[in-house]
Amino acid sequence: MTIRTTGIIAALATTALLLGACTSNDADTPGETTAAGTSATGVAETTAASTDAVAPVVTLEDGFVREKAADSMMTGVFGTLTNHTGEALELVGFQTDLGSGTNEIHEVVDGVMRPKSDPMIIPADGTYELVPGGDHLMIMGVEGDIPAGDVVTLTLEFADGSTVDVPEVPVRTVLAGEENYGADGGLQGHSPESAGETSAQTAR
């Protein structure tokens, strides 16, 4: 082998080593485009961003639904409504996943339970208590029992047209509040037929 041939082979070997080193360094550089055309750091950032949950504007703290027997046609929803916005919100209604029935916002005045006469306003960055014997959400006309241990999903409806879902509110056994019914044995402001009642009820 001649000296010239040996020199050419050595030069080719050196070039190959340099190319291999550059390729390895490029693949290891953070943030560079991969074979799939996506930045490794970009994927991580996108994944983190996609898992961020949007906090609801209103939550129900320590919420629960009172257990209902099959022979009763009404029950109540209680807890603390918390407004996480800087504006007052008016609750005008609600729905449940219990199917048929009538849902109303109620109050207790002089021991008598009735549909609430004044707007239910949750103050800005404030709370509104739903309590037995006071203001609460009323579920009426639902057939069958709602046993303790079940959960009920609520959809709160506000005057501005917005809604907020409150999932899996637990059903609990609790004592009745300080409320009663009208002189005819029916719920104040309701006829037994409107609430699906077959007899006077002694508990919501």
C-alpha contacts under 8 A as a table, 3 or more apart, distances in Angstrom:
res1	aa1	res2	aa2	distance
1	M	5	T	6.53
1	M	6	T	6.95
2	T	5	T	5.33
2	T	6	T	6.38
3	I	6	T	5.17
3	I	7	G	6.33
4	R	7	G	5.18
4	R	8	I	6.46
5	T	8	I	5.24
5	T	9	I	6.44
6	T	9	I	5.31
6	T	10	A	6.32
7	G	10	A	5.18
7	G	11	A	6.25
8	I	11	A	5.16
8	I	12	L	6.30
9	I	12	L	5.19
9	I	13	A	6.24
10	A	13	A	5.16
10	A	14	T	6.27
11	A	14	T	5.18
11	A	15	T	6.31
12	L	15	T	5.15
12	L	16	A	6.31
13	A	16	A	5.21
13	A	17	L	6.39
14	T	17	L	5.22
14	T	18	L	6.36
15	T	18	L	5.18
15	T	19	L	6.26
16	A	19	L	5.19
16	A	20	G	6.21
17	L	20	G	5.17
17	L	21	A	6.27
18	L	21	A	5.19
18	L	22	C	6.34
19	L	22	C	5.21
19	L	23	T	6.28
20	G	23	T	5.23
20	G	24	S	6.29
21	A	24	S	5.24
21	A	25	N	6.27
22	C	25	N	5.21
22	C	26	D	6.16
23	T	26	D	5.23
23	T	27	A	6.38
24	S	27	A	5.38
24	S	28	D	6.45
25	N	28	D	5.22
25	N	29	T	6.35
26	D	29	T	5.35
26	D	32	E	7.87
27	A	32	E	7.70
27	A	34	T	7.73
29	T	32	E	6.02
30	P	40	A	7.29
30	P	41	T	7.23
31	G	39	S	5.31
31	G	40	A	5.83
31	G	41	T	5.44
31	G	42	G	7.37
32	E	39	S	5.74
32	E	40	A	7.39
33	T	36	A	7.67
33	T	37	G	5.32
33	T	38	T	5.45
33	T	39	S	4.82
33	T	40	A	7.46
34	T	37	G	5.15
34	T	38	T	5.70
34	T	39	S	6.12
34	T	40	A	7.19
35	A	38	T	7.62
38	T	42	G	7.03
38	T	43	V	7.06
39	S	42	G	4.89
39	S	43	V	6.29
40	A	43	V	5.35
40	A	44	A	6.67
41	T	44	A	5.21
41	T	45	E	6.30
42	G	45	E	5.11
42	G	46	T	6.07
43	V	46	T	5.15
43	V	47	T	6.06
44	A	47	T	5.19
44	A	48	A	6.21
45	E	48	A	5.20
45	E	49	A	6.14
46	T	49	A	5.06
46	T	50	S	6.06
47	T	50	S	5.19
47	T	51	T	6.54
48	A	51	T	5.48
48	A	52	D	6.90
49	A	52	D	5.50
56	P	59	T	6.58
56	P	84	H	7.76
56	P	164	V	6.88
57	V	83	N	6.14
57	V	84	H	5.11
57	V	85	T	6.08
57	V	164	V	7.47
58	V	81	L	6.66
58	V	82	T	5.43
58	V	83	N	4.71
58	V	84	H	5.86
58	V	85	T	7.96
58	V	164	V	6.89
59	T	81	L	5.75
59	T	82	T	5.28
59	T	83	N	6.95
59	T	84	H	7.94
59	T	166	V	7.01
60	L	63	G	5.52
60	L	79	G	6.17
60	L	80	T	5.43
60	L	81	L	4.63
60	L	82	T	6.31
60	L	166	V	7.05
61	E	79	G	5.82
61	E	80	T	4.95
61	E	81	L	6.33
61	E	82	T	7.07
62	D	79	G	5.23
62	D	80	T	6.53
63	G	77	V	7.26
63	G	78	F	5.51
63	G	79	G	4.00
63	G	80	T	6.64
63	G	169	V	6.19
63	G	170	P	7.31
64	F	77	V	5.87
64	F	78	F	5.53
64	F	79	G	6.39
64	F	169	V	5.47
64	F	170	P	5.05
64	F	171	V	5.62
64	F	172	R	6.47
65	V	75	T	7.28
65	V	76	G	5.84
65	V	77	V	4.53
65	V	78	F	6.41
65	V	152	V	7.52
65	V	169	V	6.77
65	V	170	P	6.17
65	V	171	V	4.57
65	V	172	R	6.16
66	R	75	T	5.86
66	R	76	G	5.65
66	R	77	V	6.54
66	R	78	F	7.98
66	R	148	A	7.86
66	R	171	V	5.73
66	R	172	R	5.32
66	R	173	T	5.93
66	R	174	V	6.24
66	R	204	R	7.90
67	E	75	T	7.12
67	E	145	D	7.87
67	E	146	I	5.61
67	E	147	P	5.35
67	E	148	A	5.37
67	E	171	V	5.65
67	E	172	R	5.35
67	E	173	T	5.18
67	E	174	V	7.36
68	K	72	S	6.36
68	K	73	M	7.74
68	K	74	M	7.06
68	K	75	T	6.04
68	K	145	D	5.33
68	K	146	I	4.83
68	K	147	P	6.27
68	K	204	R	7.68
69	A	72	S	5.41
69	A	144	G	7.08
69	A	145	D	4.55
69	A	146	I	6.46
69	A	147	P	7.18
70	A	73	M	7.46
70	A	143	E	6.84
70	A	144	G	4.28
70	A	145	D	4.02
70	A	146	I	7.54
71	D	144	G	7.32
71	D	145	D	7.63
72	S	145	D	7.83
72	S	197	E	7.52
72	S	201	Q	6.74
72	S	203	A	7.81
72	S	204	R	7.57
73	M	140	M	5.63
73	M	141	G	5.00
73	M	142	V	5.92
73	M	143	E	6.74
73	M	195	A	6.96
73	M	196	G	6.37
73	M	197	E	5.87
73	M	204	R	7.74
74	M	138	M	7.11
74	M	139	I	5.49
74	M	140	M	4.20
74	M	141	G	6.23
74	M	142	V	7.05
74	M	195	A	7.70
74	M	203	A	7.85
74	M	204	R	4.92
75	T	138	M	6.01
75	T	139	I	5.30
75	T	140	M	6.57
75	T	203	A	7.65
75	T	204	R	4.23
76	G	136	H	6.61
76	G	137	L	5.56
76	G	138	M	4.58
76	G	139	I	5.87
76	G	204	R	6.19
77	V	130	L	7.38
77	V	136	H	6.10
77	V	137	L	4.97
77	V	138	M	6.38
77	V	139	I	7.68
78	F	129	E	7.76
78	F	130	L	4.67
78	F	131	V	5.39
78	F	132	P	7.15
78	F	136	H	5.90
78	F	137	L	6.90
79	G	129	E	6.21
79	G	130	L	5.11
79	G	131	V	6.62
80	T	127	T	6.43
80	T	128	Y	5.71
80	T	129	E	4.66
80	T	130	L	5.93
81	L	122	I	7.35
81	L	127	T	5.40
81	L	128	Y	5.07
81	L	129	E	6.36
81	L	130	L	7.48
82	T	122	I	7.39
82	T	125	D	7.36
82	T	126	G	5.93
82	T	127	T	4.41
82	T	128	Y	6.63
83	N	88	A	7.69
83	N	89	L	7.51
83	N	122	I	6.28
83	N	123	P	6.79
83	N	124	A	6.11
83	N	125	D	5.17
83	N	126	G	5.42
83	N	127	T	6.05
84	H	124	A	7.26
84	H	125	D	5.15
84	H	126	G	7.37
85	T	88	A	7.63
85	T	124	A	5.83
85	T	125	D	5.51
86	G	124	A	4.73
86	G	125	D	5.62
87	E	123	P	6.98
87	E	124	A	4.42
87	E	125	D	7.35
88	A	121	I	6.56
88	A	122	I	5.66
88	A	123	P	4.38
88	A	124	A	4.32
88	A	125	D	7.87
89	L	121	I	5.64
89	L	122	I	5.20
89	L	123	P	6.53
89	L	124	A	7.23
89	L	158	F	6.85
89	L	159	A	7.45
90	E	119	P	6.70
90	E	120	M	5.61
90	E	121	I	4.42
90	E	122	I	6.18
90	E	158	F	5.57
90	E	159	A	5.55
91	L	119	P	7.50
91	L	120	M	5.57
91	L	121	I	6.42
91	L	122	I	7.46
91	L	156	L	7.14
91	L	157	E	5.97
91	L	158	F	4.56
91	L	159	A	6.35
92	V	105	I	7.67
92	V	119	P	7.53
92	V	120	M	7.21
92	V	157	E	5.84
92	V	158	F	5.31
92	V	159	A	5.85
93	G	103	N	7.31
93	G	104	E	6.46
93	G	105	I	6.66
93	G	156	L	6.33
93	G	157	E	5.03
93	G	158	F	6.94
94	F	103	N	6.51
94	F	104	E	7.41
94	F	154	L	6.77
94	F	155	T	5.42
94	F	156	L	4.47
94	F	157	E	5.27
95	Q	103	N	6.63
95	Q	154	L	5.69
95	Q	155	T	5.03
95	Q	156	L	6.67
95	Q	157	E	7.90
96	T	99	G	6.97
96	T	152	V	6.81
96	T	153	T	5.64
96	T	154	L	4.58
96	T	155	T	6.22
97	D	152	V	6.47
97	D	153	T	5.65
97	D	154	L	6.85
98	L	101	G	7.89
98	L	142	V	7.22
98	L	152	V	7.22
99	G	142	V	7.54
100	S	141	G	7.25
100	S	142	V	6.05
101	G	139	I	7.01
101	G	140	M	5.54
101	G	141	G	4.44
101	G	142	V	4.92
101	G	195	A	7.96
102	T	139	I	6.02
102	T	140	M	5.00
102	T	141	G	5.99
102	T	142	V	7.81
102	T	195	A	7.19
103	N	137	L	7.36
103	N	138	M	5.67
103	N	139	I	4.78
103	N	140	M	6.19
104	E	115	P	6.74
104	E	137	L	6.07
104	E	138	M	5.17
104	E	139	I	6.74
105	I	115	P	5.89
105	I	116	K	5.83
105	I	135	D	7.50
105	I	136	H	6.14
105	I	137	L	4.71
105	I	138	M	5.94
106	H	113	M	6.76
106	H	114	R	5.50
106	H	115	P	4.27
106	H	116	K	4.59
106	H	135	D	5.63
106	H	136	H	5.44
106	H	137	L	5.94
106	H	138	M	6.28
107	E	113	M	5.74
107	E	114	R	5.65
107	E	115	P	6.08
107	E	116	K	4.96
107	E	117	S	7.95
107	E	133	G	7.77
107	E	134	G	5.39
107	E	135	D	4.17
107	E	136	H	6.34
108	V	111	G	5.75
108	V	112	V	5.24
108	V	113	M	4.29
108	V	114	R	6.28
108	V	133	G	5.78
108	V	134	G	4.99
108	V	135	D	6.42
108	V	179	E	6.22
109	V	112	V	5.23
109	V	113	M	6.47
109	V	114	R	7.69
109	V	134	G	7.81
110	D	179	E	7.99
111	G	133	G	7.37
111	G	178	E	5.95
111	G	179	E	4.35
111	G	180	N	5.72
112	V	179	E	5.26
112	V	180	N	5.04
112	V	181	Y	5.77
112	V	182	G	6.91
112	V	188	Q	6.66
113	M	179	E	5.76
113	M	180	N	6.25
113	M	181	Y	6.55
113	M	187	L	6.74
113	M	188	Q	6.04
114	R	187	L	6.95
114	R	188	Q	5.14
114	R	189	G	5.94
115	P	189	G	7.10
116	K	119	P	7.36
116	K	120	M	7.98
116	K	135	D	7.57
121	I	128	Y	7.73
122	I	126	G	6.52
122	I	127	T	5.94
122	I	128	Y	5.58
123	P	126	G	4.88
123	P	127	T	6.48
123	P	128	Y	7.68
129	E	135	D	7.34
129	E	136	H	7.99
130	L	134	G	6.83
130	L	135	D	5.26
130	L	136	H	4.54
130	L	137	L	7.37
131	V	134	G	5.22
131	V	135	D	5.99
131	V	136	H	5.86
131	V	177	G	7.93
132	P	135	D	7.40
132	P	136	H	7.03
132	P	176	A	6.65
132	P	177	G	4.24
132	P	178	E	6.89
133	G	176	A	7.88
133	G	177	G	4.28
133	G	178	E	4.42
133	G	179	E	5.44
134	G	177	G	7.89
139	I	142	V	7.38
140	M	195	A	5.60
140	M	196	G	7.47
141	G	194	S	7.96
141	G	195	A	5.02
141	G	196	G	4.86
141	G	197	E	7.30
146	I	150	D	7.05
146	I	171	V	7.39
147	P	150	D	5.95
147	P	171	V	6.68
147	P	172	R	7.70
148	A	170	P	7.68
148	A	171	V	4.76
148	A	172	R	4.67
148	A	173	T	5.96
149	G	170	P	6.53
149	G	171	V	5.55
149	G	172	R	6.60
150	D	170	P	6.06
150	D	171	V	5.32
151	V	168	E	4.76
151	V	169	V	5.13
151	V	170	P	4.41
151	V	171	V	5.59
152	V	167	P	6.96
152	V	168	E	5.07
152	V	169	V	5.01
152	V	170	P	6.47
152	V	171	V	7.22
153	T	165	D	7.25
153	T	166	V	5.77
153	T	167	P	4.38
153	T	168	E	4.96
153	T	169	V	5.97
154	L	165	D	5.78
154	L	166	V	4.99
154	L	167	P	6.26
154	L	168	E	7.94
154	L	169	V	7.56
155	T	163	T	6.40
155	T	164	V	5.56
155	T	165	D	4.39
155	T	166	V	6.07
156	L	163	T	5.35
156	L	164	V	5.09
156	L	165	D	6.27
156	L	166	V	7.49
157	E	161	G	6.87
157	E	162	S	6.17
157	E	163	T	4.64
157	E	164	V	6.83
158	F	161	G	5.54
158	F	162	S	5.47
158	F	163	T	6.14
159	A	162	S	7.33
166	V	169	V	7.06
176	A	179	E	7.84
176	A	203	A	6.02
176	A	204	R	7.27
180	N	187	L	7.74
180	N	202	T	7.43
181	Y	184	D	7.81
181	Y	185	G	5.62
181	Y	186	G	5.49
181	Y	187	L	4.77
181	Y	188	Q	5.83
182	G	185	G	5.35
182	G	186	G	5.43
182	G	187	L	5.74
182	G	188	Q	5.03
183	A	186	G	7.35
185	G	200	A	5.19
185	G	201	Q	7.61
186	G	190	H	6.78
186	G	191	S	6.31
186	G	192	P	5.96
186	G	200	A	5.77
186	G	201	Q	7.45
187	L	190	H	5.35
187	L	191	S	7.00
187	L	192	P	7.46
190	H	194	S	6.36
190	H	195	A	7.07
191	S	194	S	5.35
191	S	195	A	6.88
192	P	195	A	5.55
192	P	196	G	6.07
192	P	197	E	4.73
192	P	198	T	6.68
192	P	199	S	7.33
192	P	200	A	7.75
193	E	196	G	4.89
193	E	197	E	5.86
193	E	198	T	7.55
194	S	197	E	7.58
197	E	200	A	7.19
197	E	201	Q	7.79
201	Q	204	R	7.21
